[in-house]
Amino acid sequence: MAALLEVSKLHAAYGPTRVLHGIDFALEEGSITTVLGANGAGKTTTLRALCNMVQTSGEIRFGGVRIDGKATEDIVRLGIAHVPDGRGTFVHLTTEENLRLGAYVRRDKREVEQDFERIYGYFPRLKERRNQQAGTLSGGEQQMLAVSRALMLRPRLLLLDEPSFGLAPLIVREIFAIMRTINQSEKVSILLVEQNAAMALDLADHAYLIETGRVVLSGSADEIKQNDAVRRSYLGY
Amino acid sequence: MDAFLNQVFAGLATGGIYASVALALVMIYQATHQVNFAQGEIAMFSTYIAWTMIDAGMPYWPAFFLTIAIAFVLGVLIERVIVRPVEQAPVLSVVVVFIGLLVIFNSLAGWIYTYTIKVFPSPFPKEPLHVGDHFFSAHQLGAVGVTLVVLALLYAFFRYTPLGLAMRAAAQNPTSSRLVGIRVGWMLALGWGLAAAIGAIAGMMVAPTVYLDPNMMSGILLYAFAAALVGGIDNPGGAVLGGFMVGVLENLLGAYVIGNELKLAFALVLIVGVLVVRPSGLFGRVHVTRV
């Protein structure tokens, strides 16, 4: 399979603080790839770098075309939807308005309306709360909303930053199950950043482990699961 | 009773002007957390542009709409050329830029048009209107009408159009807005354009009553600022309500309690009072931050 996303020698920094020191990775079209690592390893920064939200250097190719240096707003238009760290909810807008914003760059109005129903099918809870201010939703509902907002773009690639953060295990399981459905039935490729390594490895096809801004291990999710060092440090058994 | 009603009505008419300018202030404040002190002067300058066109023989309404368009472009240009470079600057630098703009527009108007007052025409009939047993100034009625139409249009724009939604989103959460593809910088410029256009309408509506001179808007800006604070500086609906409240209160107090000389002081007392007692205004959000 062809690589949808190819990253080489990616560096990123916040002012003088360098976070990524030349990482290389690739994501195959249609796959779920996960980036694992401890706090501060550079997982979130990796996703931000892909969308040009931090200072970066290196080469990023999406569908063969270089996207490094493009503005965040233009990268979105290529079909990359980013569920950011902290969910990025528009807290003063309603649930429905949040979803509508997800489809902001789309011009196919009629399909957008259909997508509302599709999304409400995945997350019926959001339909119940569609006229409610998004800031009043529970953490789990806001995470569902964040994922849904990203899906409203009809993305080719979905970047997910710690969707499990701060949520009850049951809700995390629900969200992960829907991720799998979306990946399989809608052919959306997913790049998942997670601290919950066990769940991420169960979902993903492929995994990268980063430590202090460098890729230290990569392979299929099954291989990584078998790795002793990963088991001890990240899976805890 | 008749006199009282007339005072209330006159208050509503000027209140509409305050409401418009307050709304313009709130629009920029919501997006940038900056109070545009030059808002009034931009409105005054736009009114001079309208005066020039009408003076040159253009009929009122084409001049009216052309002025709104010019003010919009002027607002966008100011944001792009002058405000954008200081986007990341400390708040005091920005305040100085705004005050600089205020002085520039004021002097520019004085230099081009001189400081002698000019008569600005009203598009409404001169004869007072007869409603029931009461007589109302047609211009005041018309001004209230225009204000209400502007407010309704703005409400519809922000509530029901994709662009309006994008502007609200960009003001609330610029980072997330970029992630859904909104060009946040342009939304700010658009906000400035709209604010300038609203200001221009307010200027053209108030000029027939107060006459046109370069200092026409300085007092009005103060009232508008009081209105915005009373309503809550981050709440457009509150600012509008605040505008009407300040207009009526100012008029009644001026007529019956403190006299016309102290009216402007009333606005200042209101500003200080609101800031001391209830800084978020009547309808504003109370910001609580966890530390």
Chai-1 contact restraints between the chains, C-beta under 6 A:
chainA,res_idxA,chainB,res_idxB,connection_type,confidence,min_distance_angstrom,max_distance_angstrom,comment,restraint_id
A,T72,B,R178,contact,1.0,0.0,6.0,A-B,restraint_1
A,E73,B,R178,contact,1.0,0.0,6.0,A-B,restraint_2
A,E73,B,G181,contact,1.0,0.0,6.0,A-B,restraint_3
A,E73,B,R183,contact,1.0,0.0,6.0,A-B,restraint_4
A,V76,B,G181,contact,1.0,0.0,6.0,A-B,restraint_5
A,R77,B,G181,contact,1.0,0.0,6.0,A-B,restraint_6
A,H82,B,L179,contact,1.0,0.0,6.0,A-B,restraint_7
A,G88,B,S176,contact,1.0,0.0,6.0,A-B,restraint_8
A,F90,B,A169,contact,1.0,0.0,6.0,A-B,restraint_9
A,F90,B,Q172,contact,1.0,0.0,6.0,A-B,restraint_10
A,F90,B,N173,contact,1.0,0.0,6.0,A-B,restraint_11
A,H92,B,Q172,contact,1.0,0.0,6.0,A-B,restraint_12
A,E97,B,L165,contact,1.0,0.0,6.0,A-B,restraint_13
A,L101,B,A169,contact,1.0,0.0,6.0,A-B,restraint_14
A,L101,B,V180,contact,1.0,0.0,6.0,A-B,restraint_15
A,G102,B,V180,contact,1.0,0.0,6.0,A-B,restraint_16
A,Y104,B,V180,contact,1.0,0.0,6.0,A-B,restraint_17
A,Y104,B,G181,contact,1.0,0.0,6.0,A-B,restraint_18
A,Y104,B,I182,contact,1.0,0.0,6.0,A-B,restraint_19
A,V105,B,G181,contact,1.0,0.0,6.0,A-B,restraint_20
